[in-house]
Amino acid sequence: MSGNRRKAFLVSAAIVGGALLMTACDGTDTATDTGATQSTDSAAPSGSSAAGSDQGSGQGTAKGSDAKDEGTGDAAGSGADTGNGKREQVEQGCGANDISWSTKSETQAGGYILISAKAKPGITCYLPAALPIVAFGSDGTEAGPAEQAVGEQIKLSGSTTAYAGVQTKTTKENGGKELDFIIVAVNNDDSDPVSLPVGTITVDKPIVTNWHTAPADAVPFS
């Protein structure tokens, strides 16, 4: 996705997100579930089989569930049908709509926003070894890198949580944009960025860390 195209997309998402969040209350610890009842190409396919559907059918197929975002943390009965009566877990890149998101305001390093990402029940996916895309406001301002190198790819499944830290203002001068939400995408190819409420923030030359498996590693230092 080209830079101009991505910026235009994030601007559009920011405008929609701003309209949805105008009446939201400021908070310092806000959880947001971005799942929709409809799935996209990035959502891991569900296919929970009914009891006994793989026995005596002779076809090696299973009855699929219409609910894409529902399921338990185990992989029993889920995944792709291999045609021999067995089902194998499908593992793919995460999209924003595969993830349950939350944000929290922290005071360390002059104050920053801690983004938490956890796979929805029944989904196993990978966060890439790349910066998350974080944008602010209707002009699509993006956070720059807070680290010199990208981190490791992270497998999200079950209770595993990934963290990224966003410092919204790195300048010492007064001024900046006053906002109350951020737009987050997993990477440049994510077609479904999400709008997350963060309380009132001032934005001026923001930065964001890589994804980390420990929140202490996601503290951004300008």
Steps between C-alpha positions, in 0.01 A plus 500: 500500500651831397559773757244737344237228476558386858489857630175567316352181644607586854359852461165349398512258793588782738201706386265207557665420834468860615129502424448178695696617803377861539272398785742255664613577856867561566663203670842381598439126459263422214439160344373481141385188317528572132337181380215516252249227441618487143850371423759624255768315308738550795273331754595145585231262367289325756350162447409343829381151415189349655542194721540189287506689168840351412391143582312290247456784250755361254550846358757651738300822529368677808209728572617860517389764742375835367642689800850611402595675822370248747681201639714374782871538549572140397532380144274195530288465188631823346724564203515378142364161387785300346260253335609200708276556798753722677496874554814710519533841663525786251765755594526827309584866533285703739259763380364767732161328504658173627606679820343617825656839574542709812685820588635634828664830596837458672713762676850361438728678249300819523171323430398265221218278379541123537318306226416137577410249229361149559358257245127446519381160625566222251747706292873440463694756298835674477591864556777586252849611592409860417375817665127523560343782301363767735333812358351811658231743389327569173831580325632147553814598694694177568725411792867453414722220633607508863757224446788467256418145388182298461419229751412132464185353349248419775253212498167600654283222636310440821618729779815623321501881486716735295575858607606819325566839660402832342645831611268757348717809558878501475555875469566727797320801360139572583238421243383204297171342400250415775339161429321221685555197275764328291480293181694171512585248226713189532720601206492678164294223342225501762177604324294536820666745743316557827417813697594478870395751768790627710371799693620851422851505353729760344664387177825645367757281320377171654702177514409132550696192605507157337272224625629334818383212718581686824346842576824618662671469160242723334598824676580760233795730561537798269 
